[in-house]
């Protein structure tokens, strides 16, 4: 039941986040007042359907501004969402998380990464520091403006949701395609291919937003708890976890996206979620 509910929430969130349907026919980006509000997940500002702003794109815009300001709104927003949900956002609310989940359903052989790939999970923190914070702050033009380097050079979400639709819908943009567009499309293709064989490679290794939310996983109001009196260390939870978290040992691992598979599959019912009061009533009976 939790699996079906998660998919419904993912789809509904993606539709609400990209509800500017007129943008897909006009090829124009919505720039109204709602764009001043950040959405919890990674969703490109330049997507023709986007009603809100991506927090990572917004953070780069502020950090890379002429005055290199500190945004209390964006940092406060990320801290608020992170402290309530942690990476629940990745598992339930992020549109690109849904896209990766669906791509992974393509029936091709799957690859389960061994321990030698563990260190790659730190890459997303390096990308957060270098491409989201340092380069926009210090890699500036003659008037002192920094570039949104993560969005410009790395993010496959922007290519899929913004770059490709806008190029298809605008002849003038098609005529301006250059090396950067080709580079970004190549990264997107690599991400799609990897997503077919590895569960959520972008979330595991690249996403700076997931890196931020992961830091809140151990302390967020929504977190997991293992009843040591019931747990037999059978390992079913770890084998079912597609993010390859050893749930019985570290239920609030930085890599856990709160999909709930471990809760559903635990034969001893030893894993439970600790929720904020305002979620208890709605979620308890769903097994989330």
C-alpha positions in Angstrom: 0.0 0.0 0.0 2.9 2.4 0.9 4.5 1.7 -2.5 1.3 2.7 -4.4 0.7 5.7 -2.2 4.3 6.9 -2.8 3.9 6.6 -6.5 0.6 8.6 -6.3 2.3 11.3 -4.3 5.2 11.5 -6.7 2.9 11.9 -9.7 0.7 14.4 -8.0 3.6 16.5 -6.8 5.2 16.5 -10.2 1.9 17.6 -11.8 1.4 20.4 -9.3 5.0 21.5 -9.6 4.7 21.7 -13.4 1.0 22.9 -13.7 1.7 25.8 -16.1 0.4 23.7 -19.1 0.2 26.8 -21.3 4.0 26.9 -21.2 4.3 23.6 -23.1 2.4 25.0 -26.0 3.7 28.6 -26.1 7.4 27.7 -25.3 7.5 30.4 -22.7 8.6 30.2 -19.1 6.1 31.2 -16.3 7.6 34.3 -14.5 4.7 35.2 -12.2 4.7 35.7 -8.4 4.7 31.9 -7.7 8.2 31.7 -9.2 9.4 33.6 -6.1 8.6 30.5 -4.1 11.0 27.5 -3.9 9.7 23.9 -4.4 11.1 21.2 -2.1 12.5 19.0 -5.0 14.8 19.4 -7.9 12.7 20.9 -10.7 14.2 23.3 -13.3 13.2 26.9 -13.2 13.3 26.9 -17.0 10.8 24.1 -17.4 7.9 25.6 -19.4 5.5 24.1 -16.9 7.3 25.1 -13.7 5.3 27.2 -11.3 8.0 27.5 -8.6 11.8 27.8 -8.4 14.4 25.1 -7.8 16.2 25.8 -4.5 19.6 24.9 -5.9 19.1 27.2 -8.9 17.9 30.0 -6.6 20.8 29.5 -4.2 23.3 29.8 -7.1 21.6 32.9 -8.3 21.9 34.6 -5.0 25.4 33.5 -4.2 26.5 34.5 -7.7 24.9 37.9 -7.6 26.9 41.1 -7.8 26.7 41.5 -4.0 27.1 37.8 -3.2 24.4 38.0 -0.7 23.4 35.4 1.9 19.8 34.3 1.3 18.0 33.8 4.6 14.9 32.7 2.7 16.5 29.9 0.7 18.8 28.7 3.4 15.9 28.9 5.9 13.6 27.0 3.5 16.1 24.2 3.0 16.7 24.0 6.8 12.9 23.9 7.5 12.2 21.2 4.9 15.3 19.2 5.8 14.6 19.4 9.6 11.0 18.1 9.0 11.5 15.5 6.3 15.1 15.0 5.5 15.5 12.9 2.3 11.8 12.0 2.4 11.7 14.8 -0.3 13.9 12.6 -2.5 11.8 9.6 -2.1 8.3 11.1 -2.3 8.3 14.7 -3.6 11.1 15.2 -6.2 10.0 15.1 -9.9 13.4 13.9 -11.1 13.3 11.1 -8.5 10.0 9.9 -10.1 11.6 10.0 -13.5 14.6 7.9 -12.3 12.2 5.4 -10.7 10.3 5.0 -13.9 13.4 4.7 -16.0 14.7 2.0 -13.7 11.6 -0.1 -14.5 12.8 -0.6 -18.1 13.5 -4.3 -18.2 17.3 -4.5 -18.7 19.8 -6.2 -16.4 20.3 -4.3 -13.1 23.6 -3.6 -11.4 23.9 -3.7 -7.6 27.0 -1.7 -6.6 29.5 -3.3 -4.3 31.4 -1.6 -1.5 34.1 -0.3 -3.8 31.6 2.3 -5.1 30.8 3.6 -1.6 33.1 6.6 -1.8 31.3 7.9 -4.9 28.5 9.0 -2.6 30.7 11.8 -1.4 30.8 13.3 -4.9 27.5 15.0 -4.4 28.9 17.0 -1.4 31.9 18.0 -3.4 29.6 19.2 -6.2 27.5 21.1 -3.7 30.5 23.0 -2.3 32.3 23.6 -5.6 29.6 24.0 -8.3 26.8 25.4 -6.2 28.7 27.7 -3.8 32.4 28.4 -4.6 32.3 28.7 -8.4 29.2 31.0 -8.5 30.8 33.1 -5.8 34.3 33.4 -7.2 34.1 32.5 -11.0 32.7 36.0 -12.0 32.6 38.2 -15.1 33.8 41.8 -15.4 30.8 43.2 -13.5 31.1 40.6 -10.7 28.3 38.3 -11.6 28.9 34.6 -11.0 27.6 31.8 -13.2 25.1 29.1 -12.0 27.7 26.5 -12.7 25.8 23.5 -11.5 22.8 24.3 -13.7 24.9 25.4 -16.6 27.4 22.6 -16.8 26.1 19.6 -14.9 22.4 19.4 -14.1 20.6 16.8 -16.4 17.3 17.9 -14.9 17.6 21.3 -16.5 18.3 19.7 -19.9 15.4 17.3 -19.7 12.8 19.7 -18.2 14.0 23.0 -19.6 16.6 22.8 -22.3 15.1 20.2 -24.6 11.5 21.5 -24.4 12.5 25.1 -25.0 14.7 24.2 -27.9 12.0 22.1 -29.5 9.4 24.9 -29.1 11.6 27.9 -30.1 13.2 28.1 -33.6 15.6 30.9 -32.4 17.0 28.6 -29.7 17.4 25.8 -32.2 19.6 28.0 -34.3 21.8 28.9 -31.2 22.6 25.3 -30.2 26.3 24.9 -29.5 28.8 22.7 -27.7 27.3 23.4 -24.2 23.9 22.1 -25.3 25.5 19.0 -26.8 27.5 18.5 -23.6 24.4 18.7 -21.4 22.4 16.3 -23.6 25.3 13.9 -23.5 25.2 14.0 -19.6 21.5 13.5 -19.7 21.8 10.4 -22.0 24.5 9.0 -19.6 22.2 9.7 -16.6 19.3 7.9 -18.4 21.4 4.9 -19.3 22.8 4.6 -15.8 19.3 5.0 -14.3 18.2 1.9 -16.3 20.8 -0.3 -14.6 21.5 1.4 -11.3 18.8 2.6 -8.9 18.8 6.5 -8.7 22.5 7.2 -9.7 21.9 10.9 -9.8 20.4 11.0 -6.3 23.3 8.8 -5.0 26.3 10.5 -6.5 25.4 13.9 -8.1 22.4 15.8 -6.6 23.5 18.7 -4.3 19.9 19.1 -3.0 20.0 15.5 -1.9 23.3 16.2 -0.3 21.8 19.0 1.8 18.7 17.1 2.8 20.9 14.0 3.7 22.6 16.0 6.5 19.2 16.3 8.2 18.3 12.6 8.0 19.6 11.6 11.5 17.8 14.5 13.2 14.7 15.2 11.1 11.3 14.9 12.7 10.4 12.2 10.1 12.9 9.4 10.7 13.1 5.6 11.1 13.4 3.6 14.3 14.4 -0.1 14.7 12.9 -1.9 17.6 15.9 -3.9 18.9 13.6 -6.2 20.8 11.9 -7.4 17.6 14.8 -7.1 15.1 16.6 -10.5 14.5 19.2 -9.0 12.1 17.8 -11.2 9.4 19.0 -8.7 6.8 15.7 -8.6 4.7 15.5 -4.8 5.1 19.0 -4.3 3.7 18.5 -6.7 0.8 15.2 -4.9 -0.1 16.7 -1.4 0.1 17.5 -0.2 -3.4 19.8 2.5 -2.0 21.7 -0.3 -0.4 21.4 1.0 3.1 22.0 -1.4 6.0 18.8 -0.4 7.6 19.0 -2.6 10.7 22.4 -0.9 11.6 21.8 2.7 10.3 18.1 3.3 9.8 18.8 7.0 9.4 21.7 6.7 7.0 22.4 9.8 4.9 21.6 7.7 1.8 18.1 6.7 2.9 15.4 8.3 0.8 12.5 7.1 3.0 10.8 5.0 0.3 9.5 2.7 3.0 10.4 -0.6 1.4 12.2 -1.7 4.6 9.1 -1.0 6.7 6.9 -2.9 4.3 9.2 -5.9 4.0 10.4 -6.4 7.6 9.1 -9.8 8.6 9.3 -8.9 12.3 7.6 -5.4 11.9 10.6 -4.0 13.8 11.1 -0.9 11.6 8.8 2.0 12.2 8.8 5.6 11.2 8.8 8.5 13.7 6.7 11.2 12.3 5.7 14.8 13.1 2.4 15.0 14.8 0.7 16.6 11.8 1.6 13.5 9.7 0.7 10.8 12.2 -3.0 10.6 11.6 -2.7 10.3 7.8 0.2 8.0 7.6 0.0 5.5 10.4 -2.5 3.2 8.6 -0.6 3.4 5.3 2.5 1.8 6.7 4.7 4.7 5.8 
